[in-house]
Amino acid sequence: MKTLFDEIEIAGMKLKNRFIRSATFDGFSDEHGCPTPSLYAIYEDLARGGVGTIITGLTSVSNTEQLMGRQMAIHDDSFIPGYRIMTDAAHRCGAAIIMQLACHGSQYREDAGVKPIWGPSTVEDIAYKKTAQEMSREEIARMREDFANGAFRAKQAGFDSVQLHAAHGYLLSKFLTPYYNQRSDEYGGSIENRGRALFETYQAVREKVGPDYPVLIKINCEDFMEQGMTFEECRCVCARLAELGIDAIEVSGGSFSSRPNESPARKEEGYFRWHADQLARELPVPVIVVGGNRDYETMTNLIRESAIIAVSLSRPLIRECALIERWKGEDRSRALCVSCNKCFNPKGTSCVFNRE
Ligand SMILES: Cc1cc2nc3c(=O)[nH]c(=O)nc-3n(C[C@H](O)[C@H](O)[C@H](O)COP(=O)(O)O)c2cc1C
């Protein structure tokens, strides 16, 4: 019978259990995006805390974008030795480590200065109120190359894999969303066209890192907004990525542009499990689910009853970096409350903060 502590394999990566720390921005890099001792400490603590795989916070691949306050970056070879310290620490503690690669586009709060805010079309971001500059074909080609070079550097720095961030309204995700992608060229319109920037980026990455290096993606199952990408469209994108050779898909959903009452977030445990399971059943690719995974028993049932291979967690591991070690022992009480993400709510009774 499947358990959360089974060793699993994804594209040749041996993962010591089915727990993944999903990408979590922590803001502990220096002002240039270089990792710092504080960042190493976070990753080492996570790895010691028992999680099988750690996905880094979103890491900027492009120096044409302004960094988001103390975000990690990998747009230059000079970053490689610093990340080597991080990957060595994770490996010493028995965890695999994956770098999440991203361009943020219009999801940017600060003043971008002279640097452009990229987007598929000139549309104001609903949440961030920044108006993107429509990317030319040359700029899309530059983005592809930036992702490919970032992936190559991550490989050189000892990361076991890279994950393309195509979820939550960041730049690759924006191309998939009709509200933000209003192009009339081959990068806009049908879902095949809106997926093109992502498919080409994946192919550029694959060419650069070779056929055997695992490349993952994080994608929204739905955008949960007016003129957002639908689940049917997500299925088309994932099917194409599977044909192209993607090694695993992490299923998330929504963005800061989502309508709060439409997103299933905060309503139940494992809130994208239905979508993730559908994808896992129809695609020849391992599928991971993230979002509201809190309770050991619920996740065990999820792994047993669905075709999902692994579960990702972010906030529970911010709160308790050694959660997985704890669960390995006797104490399997819940991580965090799915409703408020603050109280421990061990018995699954109603949340102490969000009483309805
Ligand atoms: C502080 C914080 C930072 C995050 N940073 C990222 C990120 O860099 N990349 C990403 O894909 N998701 C990011 N997320 C989203 C998480 O990876 C995850 O999808 C989401 O929090 C749902 O999982 P959870 O319920 O276990 O927290 C972040 C979430 C939090 C709370």
The ligand as a MOL file (V3000), in Angstrom:
LIG
                    3D

  0  0  0     0  0            999 V3000
M  V30 BEGIN CTAB
M  V30 COUNTS 31 33 0 0 0
M  V30 BEGIN ATOM
M  V30 1 C 5.4830 33.2930 1.5240 0
M  V30 2 C 5.1350 32.5400 0.2710 0
M  V30 3 C 5.9710 32.6250 -0.8240 0
M  V30 4 C 5.6580 31.9330 -2.0020 0
M  V30 5 N 6.5140 31.9850 -3.0610 0
M  V30 6 C 6.2620 31.2580 -4.1590 0
M  V30 7 C 7.1940 31.2120 -5.2290 0
M  V30 8 O 8.2760 31.8140 -5.1770 0
M  V30 9 N 6.8660 30.4580 -6.3090 0
M  V30 10 C 5.6930 29.7500 -6.3910 0
M  V30 11 O 5.4540 29.0720 -7.3830 0
M  V30 12 N 4.8070 29.7640 -5.3870 0
M  V30 13 C 5.0750 30.4790 -4.2830 0
M  V30 14 N 4.2070 30.4370 -3.2370 0
M  V30 15 C 3.0080 29.5720 -3.3270 0
M  V30 16 C 3.2790 28.2060 -2.7250 0
M  V30 17 O 4.3070 27.5100 -3.4050 0
M  V30 18 C 2.0220 27.3400 -2.7530 0
M  V30 19 O 1.6480 27.1100 -4.1010 0
M  V30 20 C 0.8540 27.9560 -1.9920 0
M  V30 21 O 1.2830 28.6390 -0.8260 0
M  V30 22 C -0.1510 26.8850 -1.5700 0
M  V30 23 O 0.4780 25.9240 -0.7790 0
M  V30 24 P 0.2930 25.8670 0.8450 0
M  V30 25 O -1.1900 25.8120 1.0880 0
M  V30 26 O 1.0030 24.6250 1.2690 0
M  V30 27 O 0.9090 27.1020 1.4100 0
M  V30 28 C 4.4880 31.1310 -2.0700 0
M  V30 29 C 3.6610 31.0500 -0.9450 0
M  V30 30 C 3.9770 31.7290 0.2140 0
M  V30 31 C 3.0880 31.5790 1.4190 0
M  V30 END ATOM
M  V30 BEGIN BOND
M  V30 1 1 1 2
M  V30 2 1 2 3
M  V30 3 2 2 30
M  V30 4 2 3 4
M  V30 5 1 4 5
M  V30 6 1 4 28
M  V30 7 2 5 6
M  V30 8 1 6 7
M  V30 9 1 6 13
M  V30 10 2 7 8
M  V30 11 1 7 9
M  V30 12 1 9 10
M  V30 13 2 10 11
M  V30 14 1 10 12
M  V30 15 2 12 13
M  V30 16 1 13 14
M  V30 17 1 14 15
M  V30 18 1 14 28
M  V30 19 1 15 16
M  V30 20 1 16 17
M  V30 21 1 16 18
M  V30 22 1 18 19
M  V30 23 1 18 20
M  V30 24 1 20 21
M  V30 25 1 20 22
M  V30 26 1 22 23
M  V30 27 1 23 24
M  V30 28 2 24 25
M  V30 29 1 24 26
M  V30 30 1 24 27
M  V30 31 2 28 29
M  V30 32 1 29 30
M  V30 33 1 30 31
M  V30 END BOND
M  V30 END CTAB
M  END
